[in-house]
Amino acid sequence: VVRLFTPDAHLTWLLVSLDPADDDTAYGLIDLGLGMPELGTVKLSDLASIVGPRKQPVMRDRYFQAARPLSEYVRLAQENGGIVD
């Protein structure tokens, strides 16, 4: 599991797989900060163009280590309205 986030906004992705057909489509838990996290796909090339209000890009959390399976992150995120680390 890889955690991507925007340091100056409330956007977070927990990505678990990459489509080998294009190496650009990732699957995981997506939290756009709207209180409705969901499983889905995202293009890594699209993430590269996202910046927060202070112009900070999407970053990988190099210190994140998954402590539970994705299904548990999904359950907790849906209960709490966002990804809980």
PDB file of N, CA, C and O in Angstrom:
ATOM      1  N   VAL A   1       0.852  -1.180   0.000  1.00  0.00           N
ATOM      2  CA  VAL A   1       0.000   0.000   0.000  1.00  0.00           C
ATOM      3  C   VAL A   1       0.894   1.239   0.000  1.00  0.00           C
ATOM      4  O   VAL A   1       1.825   1.348   0.798  1.00  0.00           O
ATOM      5  N   VAL A   2       0.599   2.157  -0.896  1.00  0.00           N
ATOM      6  CA  VAL A   2       1.321   3.423  -0.979  1.00  0.00           C
ATOM      7  C   VAL A   2       0.344   4.538  -0.623  1.00  0.00           C
ATOM      8  O   VAL A   2      -0.778   4.572  -1.128  1.00  0.00           O
ATOM      9  N   ARG A   3       0.773   5.447   0.243  1.00  0.00           N
ATOM     10  CA  ARG A   3      -0.065   6.587   0.608  1.00  0.00           C
ATOM     11  C   ARG A   3       0.460   7.821  -0.112  1.00  0.00           C
ATOM     12  O   ARG A   3       1.621   8.203   0.039  1.00  0.00           O
ATOM     13  N   LEU A   4      -0.423   8.439  -0.902  1.00  0.00           N
ATOM     14  CA  LEU A   4      -0.130   9.716  -1.550  1.00  0.00           C
ATOM     15  C   LEU A   4      -1.035  10.760  -0.917  1.00  0.00           C
ATOM     16  O   LEU A   4      -2.146  10.445  -0.489  1.00  0.00           O
ATOM     17  N   PHE A   5      -0.569  12.000  -0.855  1.00  0.00           N
ATOM     18  CA  PHE A   5      -1.362  13.055  -0.228  1.00  0.00           C
ATOM     19  C   PHE A   5      -0.913  14.417  -0.734  1.00  0.00           C
ATOM     20  O   PHE A   5       0.161  14.562  -1.318  1.00  0.00           O
ATOM     21  N   THR A   6      -1.759  15.408  -0.495  1.00  0.00           N
ATOM     22  CA  THR A   6      -1.371  16.792  -0.745  1.00  0.00           C
ATOM     23  C   THR A   6      -1.086  17.421   0.619  1.00  0.00           C
ATOM     24  O   THR A   6      -1.965  17.431   1.480  1.00  0.00           O
ATOM     25  N   PRO A   7       0.118  17.943   0.832  1.00  0.00           N
ATOM     26  CA  PRO A   7       0.465  18.478   2.138  1.00  0.00           C
ATOM     27  C   PRO A   7      -0.328  19.723   2.525  1.00  0.00           C
ATOM     28  O   PRO A   7      -0.439  20.036   3.711  1.00  0.00           O
ATOM     29  N   ASP A   8      -0.871  20.428   1.561  1.00  0.00           N
ATOM     30  CA  ASP A   8      -1.593  21.660   1.874  1.00  0.00           C
ATOM     31  C   ASP A   8      -3.075  21.586   1.501  1.00  0.00           C
ATOM     32  O   ASP A   8      -3.731  22.616   1.345  1.00  0.00           O
ATOM     33  N   ALA A   9      -3.589  20.394   1.361  1.00  0.00           N
ATOM     34  CA  ALA A   9      -5.019  20.186   1.096  1.00  0.00           C
ATOM     35  C   ALA A   9      -5.397  18.853   1.732  1.00  0.00           C
ATOM     36  O   ALA A   9      -4.537  18.149   2.260  1.00  0.00           O
ATOM     37  N   HIS A  10      -6.649  18.515   1.683  1.00  0.00           N
ATOM     38  CA  HIS A  10      -7.114  17.288   2.338  1.00  0.00           C
ATOM     39  C   HIS A  10      -7.398  16.198   1.317  1.00  0.00           C
ATOM     40  O   HIS A  10      -8.494  15.638   1.304  1.00  0.00           O
ATOM     41  N   LEU A  11      -6.441  15.890   0.473  1.00  0.00           N
ATOM     42  CA  LEU A  11      -6.582  14.837  -0.529  1.00  0.00           C
ATOM     43  C   LEU A  11      -5.623  13.713  -0.172  1.00  0.00           C
ATOM     44  O   LEU A  11      -4.444  13.952   0.090  1.00  0.00           O
ATOM     45  N   THR A  12      -6.139  12.474  -0.162  1.00  0.00           N
ATOM     46  CA  THR A  12      -5.318  11.320   0.197  1.00  0.00           C
ATOM     47  C   THR A  12      -5.715  10.125  -0.649  1.00  0.00           C
ATOM     48  O   THR A  12      -6.894   9.916  -0.935  1.00  0.00           O
ATOM     49  N   TRP A  13      -4.729   9.352  -1.043  1.00  0.00           N
ATOM     50  CA  TRP A  13      -4.949   8.121  -1.800  1.00  0.00           C
ATOM     51  C   TRP A  13      -4.156   7.014  -1.130  1.00  0.00           C
ATOM     52  O   TRP A  13      -2.981   7.190  -0.810  1.00  0.00           O
ATOM     53  N   LEU A  14      -4.800   5.870  -0.918  1.00  0.00           N
ATOM     54  CA  LEU A  14      -4.103   4.654  -0.499  1.00  0.00           C
ATOM     55  C   LEU A  14      -4.183   3.705  -1.679  1.00  0.00           C
ATOM     56  O   LEU A  14      -5.234   3.117  -1.936  1.00  0.00           O
ATOM     57  N   LEU A  15      -3.102   3.554  -2.384  1.00  0.00           N
ATOM     58  CA  LEU A  15      -3.096   2.790  -3.631  1.00  0.00           C
ATOM     59  C   LEU A  15      -2.469   1.416  -3.413  1.00  0.00           C
ATOM     60  O   LEU A  15      -1.437   1.276  -2.758  1.00  0.00           O
ATOM     61  N   VAL A  16      -3.130   0.401  -3.989  1.00  0.00           N
ATOM     62  CA  VAL A  16      -2.682  -0.975  -3.752  1.00  0.00           C
ATOM     63  C   VAL A  16      -2.235  -1.710  -5.000  1.00  0.00           C
ATOM     64  O   VAL A  16      -1.525  -2.710  -4.900  1.00  0.00           O
ATOM     65  N   SER A  17      -2.633  -1.239  -6.176  1.00  0.00           N
ATOM     66  CA  SER A  17      -2.219  -1.949  -7.392  1.00  0.00           C
ATOM     67  C   SER A  17      -2.115  -0.988  -8.562  1.00  0.00           C
ATOM     68  O   SER A  17      -2.716   0.086  -8.574  1.00  0.00           O
ATOM     69  N   LEU A  18      -1.332  -1.410  -9.546  1.00  0.00           N
ATOM     70  CA  LEU A  18      -1.107  -0.640 -10.762  1.00  0.00           C
ATOM     71  C   LEU A  18      -1.472  -1.516 -11.947  1.00  0.00           C
ATOM     72  O   LEU A  18      -1.051  -2.670 -12.020  1.00  0.00           O
ATOM     73  N   ASP A  19      -2.248  -0.980 -12.871  1.00  0.00           N
ATOM     74  CA  ASP A  19      -2.673  -1.736 -14.051  1.00  0.00           C
ATOM     75  C   ASP A  19      -1.459  -1.987 -14.940  1.00  0.00           C
ATOM     76  O   ASP A  19      -0.858  -1.036 -15.440  1.00  0.00           O
ATOM     77  N   PRO A  20      -1.087  -3.248 -15.144  1.00  0.00           N
ATOM     78  CA  PRO A  20       0.089  -3.541 -15.966  1.00  0.00           C
ATOM     79  C   PRO A  20      -0.105  -3.212 -17.444  1.00  0.00           C
ATOM     80  O   PRO A  20       0.868  -3.143 -18.194  1.00  0.00           O
ATOM     81  N   ALA A  21      -1.346  -3.009 -17.868  1.00  0.00           N
ATOM     82  CA  ALA A  21      -1.599  -2.694 -19.275  1.00  0.00           C
ATOM     83  C   ALA A  21      -1.113  -1.298 -19.648  1.00  0.00           C
ATOM     84  O   ALA A  21      -0.733  -1.054 -20.794  1.00  0.00           O
ATOM     85  N   ASP A  22      -1.126  -0.367 -18.662  1.00  0.00           N
ATOM     86  CA  ASP A  22      -0.700   0.995 -19.005  1.00  0.00           C
ATOM     87  C   ASP A  22       0.269   1.608 -17.988  1.00  0.00           C
ATOM     88  O   ASP A  22       0.818   2.680 -18.240  1.00  0.00           O
ATOM     89  N   ASP A  23       0.489   0.956 -16.858  1.00  0.00           N
ATOM     90  CA  ASP A  23       1.376   1.470 -15.805  1.00  0.00           C
ATOM     91  C   ASP A  23       1.041   2.899 -15.393  1.00  0.00           C
ATOM     92  O   ASP A  23       1.904   3.621 -14.894  1.00  0.00           O
ATOM     93  N   ASP A  24      -0.211   3.309 -15.600  1.00  0.00           N
ATOM     94  CA  ASP A  24      -0.630   4.662 -15.237  1.00  0.00           C
ATOM     95  C   ASP A  24      -1.894   4.645 -14.385  1.00  0.00           C
ATOM     96  O   ASP A  24      -2.188   5.626 -13.702  1.00  0.00           O
ATOM     97  N   THR A  25      -2.640   3.557 -14.414  1.00  0.00           N
ATOM     98  CA  THR A  25      -3.899   3.478 -13.687  1.00  0.00           C
ATOM     99  C   THR A  25      -3.692   2.704 -12.390  1.00  0.00           C
ATOM    100  O   THR A  25      -3.312   1.533 -12.404  1.00  0.00           O
ATOM    101  N   ALA A  26      -3.945   3.372 -11.277  1.00  0.00           N
ATOM    102  CA  ALA A  26      -3.782   2.748  -9.966  1.00  0.00           C
ATOM    103  C   ALA A  26      -5.152   2.568  -9.319  1.00  0.00           C
ATOM    104  O   ALA A  26      -6.083   3.331  -9.576  1.00  0.00           O
ATOM    105  N   TYR A  27      -5.252   1.540  -8.473  1.00  0.00           N
ATOM    106  CA  TYR A  27      -6.501   1.226  -7.780  1.00  0.00           C
ATOM    107  C   TYR A  27      -6.276   1.340  -6.281  1.00  0.00           C
ATOM    108  O   TYR A  27      -5.237   0.933  -5.760  1.00  0.00           O
ATOM    109  N   GLY A  28      -7.266   1.901  -5.598  1.00  0.00           N
ATOM    110  CA  GLY A  28      -7.175   1.979  -4.150  1.00  0.00           C
ATOM    111  C   GLY A  28      -8.273   2.832  -3.567  1.00  0.00           C
ATOM    112  O   GLY A  28      -9.296   3.085  -4.204  1.00  0.00           O
ATOM    113  N   LEU A  29      -8.045   3.270  -2.348  1.00  0.00           N
ATOM    114  CA  LEU A  29      -8.995   4.096  -1.613  1.00  0.00           C
ATOM    115  C   LEU A  29      -8.684   5.559  -1.903  1.00  0.00           C
ATOM    116  O   LEU A  29      -7.553   6.016  -1.741  1.00  0.00           O
ATOM    117  N   ILE A  30      -9.706   6.276  -2.331  1.00  0.00           N
ATOM    118  CA  ILE A  30      -9.548   7.671  -2.742  1.00  0.00           C
ATOM    119  C   ILE A  30     -10.344   8.561  -1.797  1.00  0.00           C
ATOM    120  O   ILE A  30     -11.540   8.346  -1.604  1.00  0.00           O
ATOM    121  N   ASP A  31      -9.693   9.554  -1.211  1.00  0.00           N
ATOM    122  CA  ASP A  31     -10.336  10.494  -0.298  1.00  0.00           C
ATOM    123  C   ASP A  31     -10.056  11.906  -0.803  1.00  0.00           C
ATOM    124  O   ASP A  31      -8.947  12.423  -0.663  1.00  0.00           O
ATOM    125  N   LEU A  32     -11.072  12.513  -1.388  1.00  0.00           N
ATOM    126  CA  LEU A  32     -10.921  13.860  -1.946  1.00  0.00           C
ATOM    127  C   LEU A  32     -11.290  14.953  -0.944  1.00  0.00           C
ATOM    128  O   LEU A  32     -11.461  16.113  -1.318  1.00  0.00           O
ATOM    129  N   GLY A  33     -11.411  14.578   0.331  1.00  0.00           N
ATOM    130  CA  GLY A  33     -11.671  15.558   1.372  1.00  0.00           C
ATOM    131  C   GLY A  33     -13.102  16.043   1.428  1.00  0.00           C
ATOM    132  O   GLY A  33     -13.378  17.084   2.025  1.00  0.00           O
ATOM    133  N   LEU A  34     -14.022  15.306   0.817  1.00  0.00           N
ATOM    134  CA  LEU A  34     -15.428  15.705   0.773  1.00  0.00           C
ATOM    135  C   LEU A  34     -16.298  14.882   1.718  1.00  0.00           C
ATOM    136  O   LEU A  34     -17.521  15.027   1.723  1.00  0.00           O
ATOM    137  N   GLY A  35     -15.669  14.017   2.518  1.00  0.00           N
ATOM    138  CA  GLY A  35     -16.407  13.183   3.449  1.00  0.00           C
ATOM    139  C   GLY A  35     -16.988  11.925   2.847  1.00  0.00           C
ATOM    140  O   GLY A  35     -17.803  11.253   3.479  1.00  0.00           O
ATOM    141  N   MET A  36     -16.576  11.592   1.620  1.00  0.00           N
ATOM    142  CA  MET A  36     -17.106  10.416   0.935  1.00  0.00           C
ATOM    143  C   MET A  36     -15.978   9.601   0.306  1.00  0.00           C
ATOM    144  O   MET A  36     -15.920   9.490  -0.919  1.00  0.00           O
ATOM    145  N   PRO A  37     -15.088   9.033   1.103  1.00  0.00           N
ATOM    146  CA  PRO A  37     -14.000   8.230   0.531  1.00  0.00           C
ATOM    147  C   PRO A  37     -14.559   6.994  -0.162  1.00  0.00           C
ATOM    148  O   PRO A  37     -15.558   6.425   0.277  1.00  0.00           O
ATOM    149  N   GLU A  38     -13.905   6.581  -1.253  1.00  0.00           N
ATOM    150  CA  GLU A  38     -14.410   5.412  -1.979  1.00  0.00           C
ATOM    151  C   GLU A  38     -13.279   4.698  -2.704  1.00  0.00           C
ATOM    152  O   GLU A  38     -12.226   5.272  -2.979  1.00  0.00           O
ATOM    153  N   LEU A  39     -13.530   3.428  -3.005  1.00  0.00           N
ATOM    154  CA  LEU A  39     -12.603   2.654  -3.817  1.00  0.00           C
ATOM    155  C   LEU A  39     -12.749   3.071  -5.266  1.00  0.00           C
ATOM    156  O   LEU A  39     -13.857   3.341  -5.731  1.00  0.00           O
ATOM    157  N   GLY A  40     -11.648   3.126  -5.976  1.00  0.00           N
ATOM    158  CA  GLY A  40     -11.716   3.487  -7.384  1.00  0.00           C
ATOM    159  C   GLY A  40     -10.343   3.499  -8.018  1.00  0.00           C
ATOM    160  O   GLY A  40      -9.357   3.057  -7.429  1.00  0.00           O
ATOM    161  N   THR A  41     -10.303   4.013  -9.228  1.00  0.00           N
ATOM    162  CA  THR A  41      -9.047   4.108  -9.962  1.00  0.00           C
ATOM    163  C   THR A  41      -8.685   5.570 -10.185  1.00  0.00           C
ATOM    164  O   THR A  41      -9.544   6.453 -10.199  1.00  0.00           O
ATOM    165  N   VAL A  42      -7.404   5.793 -10.354  1.00  0.00           N
ATOM    166  CA  VAL A  42      -6.897   7.131 -10.620  1.00  0.00           C
ATOM    167  C   VAL A  42      -5.692   6.991 -11.544  1.00  0.00           C
ATOM    168  O   VAL A  42      -4.929   6.030 -11.446  1.00  0.00           O
ATOM    169  N   LYS A  43      -5.534   7.946 -12.426  1.00  0.00           N
ATOM    170  CA  LYS A  43      -4.374   7.986 -13.320  1.00  0.00           C
ATOM    171  C   LYS A  43      -3.231   8.701 -12.591  1.00  0.00           C
ATOM    172  O   LYS A  43      -3.398   9.817 -12.098  1.00  0.00           O
ATOM    173  N   LEU A  44      -2.095   8.058 -12.532  1.00  0.00           N
ATOM    174  CA  LEU A  44      -0.939   8.688 -11.898  1.00  0.00           C
ATOM    175  C   LEU A  44      -0.547   9.970 -12.624  1.00  0.00           C
ATOM    176  O   LEU A  44      -0.082  10.925 -12.002  1.00  0.00           O
ATOM    177  N   SER A  45      -0.734   9.987 -13.933  1.00  0.00           N
ATOM    178  CA  SER A  45      -0.433  11.197 -14.706  1.00  0.00           C
ATOM    179  C   SER A  45      -1.351  12.348 -14.295  1.00  0.00           C
ATOM    180  O   SER A  45      -0.940  13.508 -14.339  1.00  0.00           O
ATOM    181  N   ASP A  46      -2.591  12.043 -13.896  1.00  0.00           N
ATOM    182  CA  ASP A  46      -3.494  13.089 -13.400  1.00  0.00           C
ATOM    183  C   ASP A  46      -3.030  13.599 -12.040  1.00  0.00           C
ATOM    184  O   ASP A  46      -3.087  14.800 -11.773  1.00  0.00           O
ATOM    185  N   LEU A  47      -2.575  12.697 -11.188  1.00  0.00           N
ATOM    186  CA  LEU A  47      -2.095  13.113  -9.869  1.00  0.00           C
ATOM    187  C   LEU A  47      -0.900  14.047  -9.990  1.00  0.00           C
ATOM    188  O   LEU A  47      -0.721  14.941  -9.162  1.00  0.00           O
ATOM    189  N   ALA A  48      -0.091  13.847 -11.006  1.00  0.00           N
ATOM    190  CA  ALA A  48       1.096  14.681 -11.205  1.00  0.00           C
ATOM    191  C   ALA A  48       0.737  16.136 -11.478  1.00  0.00           C
ATOM    192  O   ALA A  48       1.565  17.025 -11.281  1.00  0.00           O
ATOM    193  N   SER A  49      -0.491  16.388 -11.931  1.00  0.00           N
ATOM    194  CA  SER A  49      -0.892  17.757 -12.257  1.00  0.00           C
ATOM    195  C   SER A  49      -1.645  18.447 -11.118  1.00  0.00           C
ATOM    196  O   SER A  49      -1.982  19.625 -11.234  1.00  0.00           O
ATOM    197  N   ILE A  50      -1.912  17.742 -10.030  1.00  0.00           N
ATOM    198  CA  ILE A  50      -2.666  18.316  -8.910  1.00  0.00           C
ATOM    199  C   ILE A  50      -1.723  19.066  -7.983  1.00  0.00           C
ATOM    200  O   ILE A  50      -0.659  18.567  -7.618  1.00  0.00           O
ATOM    201  N   VAL A  51      -2.130  20.267  -7.612  1.00  0.00           N
ATOM    202  CA  VAL A  51      -1.413  21.043  -6.599  1.00  0.00           C
ATOM    203  C   VAL A  51      -2.434  21.612  -5.631  1.00  0.00           C
ATOM    204  O   VAL A  51      -3.579  21.877  -6.000  1.00  0.00           O
ATOM    205  N   GLY A  52      -2.009  21.797  -4.391  1.00  0.00           N
ATOM    206  CA  GLY A  52      -2.881  22.369  -3.378  1.00  0.00           C
ATOM    207  C   GLY A  52      -2.897  23.883  -3.461  1.00  0.00           C
ATOM    208  O   GLY A  52      -2.301  24.466  -4.366  1.00  0.00           O
ATOM    209  N   PRO A  53      -3.582  24.526  -2.512  1.00  0.00           N
ATOM    210  CA  PRO A  53      -3.704  25.986  -2.529  1.00  0.00           C
ATOM    211  C   PRO A  53      -2.373  26.726  -2.435  1.00  0.00           C
ATOM    212  O   PRO A  53      -2.253  27.851  -2.919  1.00  0.00           O
ATOM    213  N   ARG A  54      -1.374  26.099  -1.812  1.00  0.00           N
ATOM    214  CA  ARG A  54      -0.050  26.724  -1.715  1.00  0.00           C
ATOM    215  C   ARG A  54       0.906  26.172  -2.763  1.00  0.00           C
ATOM    216  O   ARG A  54       2.126  26.271  -2.634  1.00  0.00           O
ATOM    217  N   LYS A  55       0.310  25.581  -3.819  1.00  0.00           N
ATOM    218  CA  LYS A  55       1.071  25.072  -4.973  1.00  0.00           C
ATOM    219  C   LYS A  55       1.970  23.876  -4.645  1.00  0.00           C
ATOM    220  O   LYS A  55       2.952  23.624  -5.343  1.00  0.00           O
ATOM    221  N   GLN A  56       1.634  23.146  -3.588  1.00  0.00           N
ATOM    222  CA  GLN A  56       2.406  21.949  -3.267  1.00  0.00           C
ATOM    223  C   GLN A  56       1.808  20.754  -3.998  1.00  0.00           C
ATOM    224  O   GLN A  56       0.588  20.585  -3.997  1.00  0.00           O
ATOM    225  N   PRO A  57       2.632  19.926  -4.618  1.00  0.00           N
ATOM    226  CA  PRO A  57       2.140  18.801  -5.410  1.00  0.00           C
ATOM    227  C   PRO A  57       1.761  17.600  -4.541  1.00  0.00           C
ATOM    228  O   PRO A  57       2.013  17.578  -3.336  1.00  0.00           O
ATOM    229  N   VAL A  58       1.160  16.623  -5.173  1.00  0.00           N
ATOM    230  CA  VAL A  58       0.890  15.346  -4.521  1.00  0.00           C
ATOM    231  C   VAL A  58       2.236  14.702  -4.188  1.00  0.00           C
ATOM    232  O   VAL A  58       3.156  14.689  -5.006  1.00  0.00           O
ATOM    233  N   MET A  59       2.327  14.175  -2.981  1.00  0.00           N
ATOM    234  CA  MET A  59       3.580  13.576  -2.526  1.00  0.00           C
ATOM    235  C   MET A  59       3.331  12.170  -2.002  1.00  0.00           C
ATOM    236  O   MET A  59       2.227  11.841  -1.569  1.00  0.00           O
ATOM    237  N   ARG A  60       4.354  11.360  -2.046  1.00  0.00           N
ATOM    238  CA  ARG A  60       4.284  10.032  -1.440  1.00  0.00           C
ATOM    239  C   ARG A  60       4.716  10.145   0.016  1.00  0.00           C
ATOM    240  O   ARG A  60       5.722  10.783   0.328  1.00  0.00           O
ATOM    241  N   ASP A  61       3.952   9.523   0.899  1.00  0.00           N
ATOM    242  CA  ASP A  61       4.319   9.464   2.310  1.00  0.00           C
ATOM    243  C   ASP A  61       5.337   8.340   2.479  1.00  0.00           C
ATOM    244  O   ASP A  61       4.969   7.169   2.570  1.00  0.00           O
ATOM    245  N   ARG A  62       6.601   8.697   2.520  1.00  0.00           N
ATOM    246  CA  ARG A  62       7.673   7.699   2.589  1.00  0.00           C
ATOM    247  C   ARG A  62       7.705   6.957   3.918  1.00  0.00           C
ATOM    248  O   ARG A  62       8.334   5.904   4.025  1.00  0.00           O
ATOM    249  N   TYR A  63       7.033   7.494   4.929  1.00  0.00           N
ATOM    250  CA  TYR A  63       7.054   6.881   6.256  1.00  0.00           C
ATOM    251  C   TYR A  63       5.811   6.042   6.543  1.00  0.00           C
ATOM    252  O   TYR A  63       5.727   5.394   7.586  1.00  0.00           O
ATOM    253  N   PHE A  64       4.852   6.051   5.628  1.00  0.00           N
ATOM    254  CA  PHE A  64       3.619   5.286   5.832  1.00  0.00           C
ATOM    255  C   PHE A  64       3.889   3.799   5.695  1.00  0.00           C
ATOM    256  O   PHE A  64       4.521   3.350   4.739  1.00  0.00           O
ATOM    257  N   GLN A  65       3.402   3.049   6.665  1.00  0.00           N
ATOM    258  CA  GLN A  65       3.431   1.589   6.604  1.00  0.00           C
ATOM    259  C   GLN A  65       2.025   1.110   6.925  1.00  0.00           C
ATOM    260  O   GLN A  65       1.504   1.385   8.006  1.00  0.00           O
ATOM    261  N   ALA A  66       1.418   0.408   6.008  1.00  0.00           N
ATOM    262  CA  ALA A  66       0.049  -0.066   6.214  1.00  0.00           C
ATOM    263  C   ALA A  66      -0.009  -0.944   7.459  1.00  0.00           C
ATOM    264  O   ALA A  66       0.775  -1.880   7.614  1.00  0.00           O
ATOM    265  N   ALA A  67      -0.939  -0.629   8.331  1.00  0.00           N
ATOM    266  CA  ALA A  67      -1.103  -1.378   9.575  1.00  0.00           C
ATOM    267  C   ALA A  67      -2.294  -2.326   9.513  1.00  0.00           C
ATOM    268  O   ALA A  67      -2.541  -3.091  10.445  1.00  0.00           O
ATOM    269  N   ARG A  68      -3.032  -2.267   8.400  1.00  0.00           N
ATOM    270  CA  ARG A  68      -4.232  -3.094   8.248  1.00  0.00           C
ATOM    271  C   ARG A  68      -4.483  -3.329   6.775  1.00  0.00           C
ATOM    272  O   ARG A  68      -3.901  -2.641   5.936  1.00  0.00           O
ATOM    273  N   PRO A  69      -5.334  -4.282   6.439  1.00  0.00           N
ATOM    274  CA  PRO A  69      -5.664  -4.507   5.024  1.00  0.00           C
ATOM    275  C   PRO A  69      -6.490  -3.348   4.463  1.00  0.00           C
ATOM    276  O   PRO A  69      -7.106  -2.593   5.216  1.00  0.00           O
ATOM    277  N   LEU A  70      -6.497  -3.217   3.152  1.00  0.00           N
ATOM    278  CA  LEU A  70      -7.249  -2.134   2.512  1.00  0.00           C
ATOM    279  C   LEU A  70      -8.710  -2.155   2.934  1.00  0.00           C
ATOM    280  O   LEU A  70      -9.298  -1.097   3.161  1.00  0.00           O
ATOM    281  N   SER A  71      -9.304  -3.331   3.045  1.00  0.00           N
ATOM    282  CA  SER A  71     -10.721  -3.430   3.430  1.00  0.00           C
ATOM    283  C   SER A  71     -10.985  -2.749   4.768  1.00  0.00           C
ATOM    284  O   SER A  71     -12.045  -2.152   4.958  1.00  0.00           O
ATOM    285  N   GLU A  72     -10.046  -2.830   5.685  1.00  0.00           N
ATOM    286  CA  GLU A  72     -10.212  -2.182   6.986  1.00  0.00           C
ATOM    287  C   GLU A  72     -10.060  -0.667   6.862  1.00  0.00           C
ATOM    288  O   GLU A  72     -10.786   0.079   7.519  1.00  0.00           O
ATOM    289  N   TYR A  73      -9.134  -0.205   6.036  1.00  0.00           N
ATOM    290  CA  TYR A  73      -9.024   1.234   5.782  1.00  0.00           C
ATOM    291  C   TYR A  73     -10.314   1.769   5.164  1.00  0.00           C
ATOM    292  O   TYR A  73     -10.758   2.868   5.497  1.00  0.00           O
ATOM    293  N   VAL A  74     -10.912   0.990   4.262  1.00  0.00           N
ATOM    294  CA  VAL A  74     -12.173   1.402   3.627  1.00  0.00           C
ATOM    295  C   VAL A  74     -13.267   1.527   4.678  1.00  0.00           C
ATOM    296  O   VAL A  74     -13.975   2.532   4.723  1.00  0.00           O
ATOM    297  N   ARG A  75     -13.407   0.517   5.517  1.00  0.00           N
ATOM    298  CA  ARG A  75     -14.451   0.526   6.544  1.00  0.00           C
ATOM    299  C   ARG A  75     -14.279   1.727   7.476  1.00  0.00           C
ATOM    300  O   ARG A  75     -15.237   2.450   7.745  1.00  0.00           O
ATOM    301  N   LEU A  76     -13.074   1.932   7.957  1.00  0.00           N
ATOM    302  CA  LEU A  76     -12.815   3.057   8.858  1.00  0.00           C
ATOM    303  C   LEU A  76     -13.032   4.400   8.170  1.00  0.00           C
ATOM    304  O   LEU A  76     -13.579   5.324   8.771  1.00  0.00           O
ATOM    305  N   ALA A  77     -12.607   4.513   6.919  1.00  0.00           N
ATOM    306  CA  ALA A  77     -12.778   5.769   6.182  1.00  0.00           C
ATOM    307  C   ALA A  77     -14.254   6.086   5.981  1.00  0.00           C
ATOM    308  O   ALA A  77     -14.663   7.240   6.108  1.00  0.00           O
ATOM    309  N   GLN A  78     -15.055   5.071   5.666  1.00  0.00           N
ATOM    310  CA  GLN A  78     -16.485   5.299   5.468  1.00  0.00           C
ATOM    311  C   GLN A  78     -17.171   5.667   6.778  1.00  0.00           C
ATOM    312  O   GLN A  78     -18.088   6.488   6.787  1.00  0.00           O
ATOM    313  N   GLU A  79     -16.737   5.072   7.877  1.00  0.00           N
ATOM    314  CA  GLU A  79     -17.297   5.407   9.188  1.00  0.00           C
ATOM    315  C   GLU A  79     -16.920   6.815   9.625  1.00  0.00           C
ATOM    316  O   GLU A  79     -17.715   7.503  10.265  1.00  0.00           O
ATOM    317  N   ASN A  80     -15.706   7.246   9.279  1.00  0.00           N
ATOM    318  CA  ASN A  80     -15.176   8.525   9.762  1.00  0.00           C
ATOM    319  C   ASN A  80     -15.224   9.653   8.743  1.00  0.00           C
ATOM    320  O   ASN A  80     -14.857  10.784   9.060  1.00  0.00           O
ATOM    321  N   GLY A  81     -15.668   9.365   7.527  1.00  0.00           N
ATOM    322  CA  GLY A  81     -15.743  10.399   6.505  1.00  0.00           C
ATOM    323  C   GLY A  81     -14.403  10.776   5.903  1.00  0.00           C
ATOM    324  O   GLY A  81     -14.286  11.811   5.246  1.00  0.00           O
ATOM    325  N   GLY A  82     -13.398   9.952   6.120  1.00  0.00           N
ATOM    326  CA  GLY A  82     -12.075  10.216   5.566  1.00  0.00           C
ATOM    327  C   GLY A  82     -11.107   9.137   5.986  1.00  0.00           C
ATOM    328  O   GLY A  82     -11.387   8.361   6.899  1.00  0.00           O
ATOM    329  N   ILE A  83      -9.975   9.086   5.326  1.00  0.00           N
ATOM    330  CA  ILE A  83      -8.974   8.072   5.631  1.00  0.00           C
ATOM    331  C   ILE A  83      -8.372   8.338   7.004  1.00  0.00           C
ATOM    332  O   ILE A  83      -7.926   9.443   7.312  1.00  0.00           O
ATOM    333  N   VAL A  84      -8.376   7.287   7.813  1.00  0.00           N
ATOM    334  CA  VAL A  84      -7.798   7.346   9.152  1.00  0.00           C
ATOM    335  C   VAL A  84      -6.472   6.605   9.110  1.00  0.00           C
ATOM    336  O   VAL A  84      -6.432   5.429   8.748  1.00  0.00           O
ATOM    337  N   ASP A  85      -5.395   7.273   9.472  1.00  0.00           N
ATOM    338  CA  ASP A  85      -4.066   6.633   9.440  1.00  0.00           C
ATOM    339  C   ASP A  85      -3.893   5.700  10.609  1.00  0.00           C
ATOM    340  O   ASP A  85      -2.842   5.074  10.750  1.00  0.00           O
TER     341      ASP A  85
END
